[in-house]
Amino acid sequence: MLAPELWDSSDNSEAVAACRRQCQRRFACAQEALTGPRHLVSTLNGVIAGVAIPAQNEYGTSKSHKAALQRLQAIADQGHRLSSAPLASAG
């Protein structure tokens, strides 16, 4: 298991890669991160669900932060679609 402090930096490629390859909770993690109050979601930074989220700028207008949150939302949506899809019969 990786040390928790590795997730605090958005420029940690090791944490991003490990999360994308190994995390069984990636979709759930993305969903949980985005279900908080709006003002808290806008302050997210670090590595969440394999997405490197840079800190927001002082004006709250960082395009890279907004794009990272959109990627996180896409992962959460994908997880929701996968969890609600009917299972195929083994035939």
PyMOL commands that set and color helices and strands:
alter all, ss='L'
color gray80, all
select helices_A, chain A and resi 4-8+13-22+26-34+38-41+63-84
alter helices_A, ss='H'
color red, helices_A
select strands_A, chain A and resi 46-48+51-53
alter strands_A, ss='S'
color yellow, strands_A
deselect
rebuild
show_as cartoon
